[in-house]
Amino acid sequence: MELLAPAGNLEIGIYALKAGADALYLGLQNFSARKFAGNFSWDDLRRIKEFAQNNKKKIFCTLNTLIYDQEIEEMHKTLQKLQLVEIDGVIIQDTGLLNIIKKHFSHIRIHASTQMAVHNNKGIEITKDQGISRVVLSRELPFSYIKYLREKNPSIELEVFIHGALCYSFSGMCLWSGLELGRSANRGECAQICRNFFETKDHSKKYLFSCNDLALAEDILQLKEIGVNSLKIEGRMKDSSYVVPTVKYYRSILDSSNAKSKVNNQAKLQSQISFARKQTKGYFYQRSGNDLINPSYAGHLGILVGKIKDINYSHNEIKIELNSNSLYQIHPNDTLLIISQAKKWRFNAFNLKINVTKTLATIKINGDISQDTRSNNLKDLSVYVTQSSDQADKYPHLDYKNFPLYHLPIELIVTVNPNQISLQLKENKIIPIANSFEYELKSDLAKTRRPIQDIILEMFNQPKDSLFKVKSVFTINQTSWPDDQIFLSLSALKKIKNNFYQQINSIHQEILAQHLDSIKQDMSASIPLLSPTIFTSNRPLPFKQDWPFVTTSILNHYLDHFDSFFNQNILENLKDEDFIYLPIMPIQFDEIFYQNQFIKLLKKLNGLSLESIKKVRIGINNISHLKLAKTLNEHFSNLSFYLDIYAYAANQWAYNFWQEQLPNLHFSFGHTDQLHNKLLKNIPLFISCGCFKKHNHVPGDHSIPTVIINNKSKYKVWVDDCITIVMPLC
């Protein structure tokens, strides 16, 4: 089982691999969903690839944002580089990028990002059909459902997040930051509005959508038993002090299950001190989530070490009753945190004194905090350690010069003649045609014995600025001397070596240019029938004017009250430009039941008249819906589809992908959060499996929305079958 660690930069990546990670996922300077992480330069990528390969580890690159047409050429060049370093896989969201890789970079393995929102059996089936080798499952899946997906799909790799920050929104389905602030989460620019506080009807201010951090801990062994291939730690924005101990902790859990090693609880503590909100098991035990949010605090809590017992204002001292269950002991100068409903205080543990029984700690506090605390009742409030003085300078900076660059290995067949040397480059996936180079070079009888193969390999193993490196040499001796007694001038051989690499570099550049031209020609030859013009009128909705998708309950309502919605008179009065819009629910765990109900509804519509079905427009909101669309097309002719708000098509390649799958496609919203929100009313800002009313203890009828306020902006929160959506209150 693979333990997959985040790497925000080269240094973190090296430390993570040394700590026990089997693989890394990382981003380059562009096209990464963590745009504000340090990320990797081209040379950084080559260094980490070389280090990983030498240690039998893997490197995966995230290209998990939506891509615009003007960026396609840059993406092509990025893919060429990734193919050159033999990347172990790319993690993608954009269906246009999927289209490009399938058709022009077949050597690159594709992983479906959690941003692609693959969460059910139909989703896995369609990704498998599209040549995707691994799916990063949505975070909202319980153990039982992951087991079901594993049993239904034994041939595809499954990857699951086990630790780190959680989004309240279903991954890939959050438009809030993009629509309101112009910072699209689907472009790696999320402003994390969900971490803000909101005001409710009773005027209280709470962090209504700030999720606790996932920490699956020893429960990862259930995933191992299920047969999940990769366990993923979130955190490309985190530094080594977080990533390394987290890797060590989970490495120890995996190893302790089949060896005598113990779980490294010390590493767990170090990880929590570096960064930890309140911890949760997320959705693994319940589909609507357990202990999902912390309404009182959205930031780093660290480790709970005790509670305030007393404050001595005359001596500026705080006495802390230490938690007997805590594995962490306070150190002098640790940073401590106290949180009340009104305020939070941070202070250092100066003049720390701990009693003999280690049940009570006394520390000095500075004057400001002393004055603040007089007006607040702090007794019995929890005390956390958020920074340990013991962790300072634990991860010194590395000298990158000590980490060599990766070179693509090439093989040479060298023929040595008395007056000439011939170099034949064996074909490979980057330079697919064998090339030969001949040079004048006199040979002679050597005074000392050494295999000529070793001499040539040692010289050609020093490529300087080339991306290639000769890793193996096969020699053909056409001289009269033994193989280990051939003399060649080393200075002349060095010049030949330098010229050879120049020639290889030139050939490679020509191949890259030709490849790029062929991709452009391919795209121009397959102009999509669907115009990329965005559909900008108000988005059509199902009967619940505030619920933007046809849920299972809405389907049932349509069927139970069919005549009131779809009677003959209503249909006959539809104008030519009017249609019945049925946007498919983006999240479907009851996919078979949903499909059957959808078919029942269409059969009833079809029974009214042959023209009725032509007035239906079915909205695609997830890649899994392609399977549903195929089934519907098998039952009915003349069906029409459109790409709804979550079926993104930000570039021509994406339009081409969707149209190849759905020939009867009529229009698209394109990249929804690229549009101004005034053009699209009643667009959900996000959709979530977290039950808002359950986690925030909101009483009353679930059919009535909750109104919330943030910075004078008002929103309504709807809940249907524990699925939550947030919409602007117009």
C-alpha positions, -999 to +999 in steps of 0.1 A: +000+000+000+013+034-010+017+063+015+014+095-006+028+127+008+024+164-003+054+184-013+051+222-016+087+225-026+118+204-032+131+205+003+098+193+018+097+165-008+131+152+000+124+152+038+090+135+032+106+107+012+133+102+038+106+101+065+089+071+048+066+083+021+064+059-009+054+087-033+050+125-036+024+146-053+035+181-062+027+211-084+046+231-109+045+269-112+013+267-133-018+245-135-018+235-099-048+237-075-025+251-049-014+282-068+000+298-036+022+269-026+060+272-033+057+246-060+085+232-082+106+247-110+117+225-139+151+219-123+134+211-089+113+185-106+143+169-122+161+168-089+132+152-070+127+127-098+163+116-096+162+114-058+129+094-059+141+070-086+173+063-068+153+054-037+126+035-056+099+061-049+073+077-072+065+113-082+030+124-093+024+159-108-008+179-102-023+195-132-057+198-115-071+231-126-093+242-154-073+254-185-082+282-208-076+281-246-048+306-245-030+283-221-032+252-242+002+257-259+019+262-225+002+230-212+015+211-242+050+221-234+045+212-198+033+177-208+063+173-231+086+180-201+067+156-178+069+129-204+107+136-207+112+131-170+091+099-171+067+113-145+048+084-127+014+101-133-004+133-136-035+143-115-061+161-136-095+177-134-100+192-169-117+169-194-099+189-221-066+179-206-078+143-204-086+146-242-051+159-250-032+133-230-052+104-244-046+115-279-010+129-278+008+118-246-002+081-243+029+073-222+017+095-194-005+078-167-036+097-158-051+101-123-085+116-118-082+144-092-107+147-064-117+179-082-132+157-109-157+146-081-156+108-089-178+094-061-199+065-075-197+034-096-207+051-128-180+077-123-153+051-119-166+031-149-165+061-172-130+072-160-118+036-166-133+037-201-114+069-207-080+054-199-076+068-164-055+045-143-062+059-108-091+077-092-087+100-062-120+094-046-142+122-032-136+127+006-173+122+013-174+084+010-179+061+040-158+029+045-187+008+034-192+026+002-154+026-006-155-012-001-185-014-025-166+006-051-135-015-047-154-048-052-172-034-083-140-020-098-110-043-090-089-033-119-085+005-113-063+021-086-081+039-058-066+067-038-082+081-006-074+112+015-066+102+051-053+133+068-055+171+065-078+200+058-113+194+046-135+216+023-171+220+034-180+219-003-179+188-024-145+190-041-148+205-076-182+219-069-174+252-052-181+284-071-182+308-042-147+322-043-148+325-081-182+341-085-179+366-056-142+374-055-129+364-090-106+338-074-117+304-087-111+273-066-110+255-100-080+276-109-061+271-077-070+305-063-096+297-036-100+325-010-115+301+016-147+320+022-158+289+042-133+298+069-150+331+075-176+337+102-213+342+094-241+359+113-273+341+118-309+352+127-300+354+164-271+378+155-245+353+167-213+350+147-200+315+140-178+297+116-207+278+100-186+261+073-152+258+088-144+221+088-123+203+113-092+185+100-094+149+089-072+125+110-080+089+102-052+076+124-052+038+130-085+035+110-064+036+078-060-001+084-096-005+073-087+010+040-057-014+037-081-043+043-105-030+017-077-029-009-073+008-014-040+014-033-029+048-020-033+067+012-031+105+007-020+131+031-033+166+024-009+196+028+009+211-001+007+245+017+023+230+048+061+230+057+084+202+067+075+205+104+040+193+095+046+170+066+075+150+080+060+139+114+027+132+097+044+109+073+063+092+101+032+088+121+012+070+093+043+051+082+045+037+117+008+027+117+012+008+084+044-009+095+030-018+130+003-038+113+027-064+100+058-059+122+070-053+158+074-016+154+052+007+175+030+035+164+050+067+165+028+089+188+057+114+192+055+121+155+017+126+158+023+152+185+049+170+164+025+171+134-003+185+156+019+212+171+029+223+136-007+227+124-039+211+136-075+222+139-099+201+159-098+166+144-125+145+128-131+112+110-150+132+084-174+111+064-159+077+069-185+065+094-215+086+083-225+100+049-235+134+064-203+136+084-193+133+121-181+162+142-175+180+109-172+217+119-159+239+147-182+269+148-161+288+174-126+288+158-112+282+123-075+283+129-046+263+143-053+248+177-024+225+182-025+202+213-048+204+242-026+203+273-050+214+301-073+241+314-070+273+334-072+266+371-064+301+385-050+335+376-029+354+402-030+390+390-007+403+417+021+380+405+010+379+368+008+341+369-015+316+353-020+282+368-028+254+344-043+221+354-025+197+331-044+171+311-034+137+325-042+120+292-019+143+272+013+127+258+028+162+254+046+180+283+048+218+281+083+231+275+097+265+285+089+292+259+062+271+242+035+292+226+001+287+243-034+295+232-066+302+251-099+308+233-131+323+248-163+331+230-152+367+226-115+365+221-083+345+219-050+349+236-016+337+227+014+339+250+047+322+258+054+299+287+079+321+305+093+310+338+076+277+335+072+256+367+057+222+368+049+205+401+063+171+411+032+151+402+031+169+368-005+179+373-001+217+376+019+242+356+026+278+366+037+304+340+043+341+339+022+363+316+029+397+302+010+429+313-013+432+283-027+397+287-031+403+325-052+434+318-073+417+292-080+387+314-093+408+342-125+416+322-129+380+310-137+349+331-110+325+318-113+299+345-117+264+332-110+275+296-089+250+276-052+256+270-035+246+238+002+244+227+004+258+192+042+260+188+069+240+206+102+256+214+116+221+211+109+220+173+129+250+163+154+244+134+146+207+132+147+208+094+177+227+082+178+240+046+193+216+021+219+225-004+202+216-037+236+212-054+239+179-036+209+166-054+217+159-091+193+165-120+174+137-136+184+128-172+164+106-195+184+074-199+195+065-235+214+036-249+242+037-274+257+011-298+293+021-304+313+007-333+350+013-330+371+012-362+408+019-366+401+055-379+365+061-370+339+057-342+302+053-349+275+061-324+240+047-329+213+060-305+187+033-299+151+045-303+131+054-273+097+069-265+111+104-267+132+100-298+114+072-315+138+069-345+173+054-343+200+079-352+236+073-362+266+097-359+301+091-373+333+108-362+369+105-372+389+091-343+421+070-345+425+041-322+457+024-311+470-003-288+467+007-251+495+002-227+472-006-198+441-029-199+406-014-194+374-024-213+366+001-240+330-001-230+338+013-195+359+041-210+331+053-234+304+050-207+324+070-182+329+098-207+293+098-221+279+097-186+287+134-181+261+152-202+264+187-188+234+207-200+216+180-219+183+164-207+196+131-218+223+108-204+239+077-218+232+049-192+243+019-212+268+012-240+272-018-262+304-018-282+313-035-315+351-038-318+363-037-355+399-031-347+426-057-344+431-051-307+414-068-278+384-050-262+403-041-231+434-028-250+420-001-273+434+034-268+413+064-277+423+100-271+402+112-242+403+148-253+391+139-287+364+116-272+352+144-250+347+167-280+328+139-297+307+135-266+298+172-265+289+172-301+268+141-297+247+157-270+243+189-290+230+168-319+206+149-296+193+181-281+186+196-316+168+164-327+147+165-296+138+202-301+127+194-337+106+165-324+089+187-298+081+214-324+067+188-348+046+173-320+032+207-311+023+213-347+005+180-350-015+188-319-026+221-333-035+205-366-055+179-348-075+205-329-082+226-360-093+195-379-118+186-351-137+218-346-165+211-321-200+213-334-209+230-301-202+267-301-181+277-271-204+307-266-216+306-231-253+303-223-259+334-203-296+338-197-311+329-163-304+292-156-336+271-159-346+254-127-367+224-117-400+230-099-384+240-066-373+274-077-347+276-050-333+241-055-312+240-087-311+202-094-335+173-099-329+154-067-343+120-059-371+136-039-379+160-067-380+131-092-405+113-068-425+145-066-426+149-104-439+113-107-464+116-079-478+149-092-471+144-129-503+158-143-499+191-125-464+196-139-466+181-174-502+179-186-509+181-223-521+217-221-490+229-205-468+212-230-488+225-260-485+260-247-447+259-247-432+283-272-406+271-297-378+285-276-391+270-243-380+237-230-383+214-200-350+215-182-340+186-160-305+193-145-292+160-131-283+160-094-244+163-092-241+140-062-256+105-065-250+076-042-284+059-051-274+060-087-294+029-099-326+041-081-321+076-095-316+063-130-348+042-128-369+071-115-355+093-143-364+067-169-400+065-154-404+102-158-392+103-194-415+074-202-444+094-189-434+124-209-429+103-240-464+088-234-480+122-238-468+127-274-438+120-295-430+158-295-429+159-257-395+142-254-380+167-279-388+195-255-366+180-227-331+193-220-311+171-196-283+189-177-250+170-172-232+179-139-206+152-134-185+129-155-205+100-141-236+114-159-222+102-192-231+067-182-266+078-173-269+097-206-258+066-225-285+045-207-312+072-214-302+073-251-307+036-253-343+040-240-353+071-259-345+088-292-345+126-297-331+133-262-310+165-258-284+174-233-266+205-221-235+210-199-248+223-166-228+244-141-206+216-128-197+200-162-169+225-169-158+232-204-132+260-202-114+252-235-120+238-270-105+204-261-130+201-233-159+210-256-146+184-280-144+157-252-180+163-241-193+164-277-176+131-286-194+116-256-227+134-262-234+141-299-268+155-290-253+183-269-269+217-272-252+243-250-229+248-221-223+271-192-185+267-199-165+276-168-193+288-145-173+308-119-156+327-147-188+345-153-202+374-134-228+362-110-254+387-121-256+368-154-266+336-137-291+339-110-299+311-086-265+295-091-255+275-060-223+288-045-215+253-034-230+219-027-220+197+003-227+163+018-223+180+052-258+184+067-258+221+076-287+219+100-273+189+118-238+202+123-249+237+133-279+225+154-304+245+134-340+236+145-370+236+124-383+224+090-355+214+066-377+227+037-373+262+050-339+279+042-316+294+068-306+330+061-269+339+069-249+371+065-212+377+058-199+413+052-234+426+044-239+398+018-269+376+025-272+340+016-298+312+020-288+277+030-310+248+018-309+212+030-326+183+012-319+148+024-288+161+043-274+176+011-266+213+016-265+241-009-257+278-004-272+304-027-270+342-028-301+359-015-310+382-043 
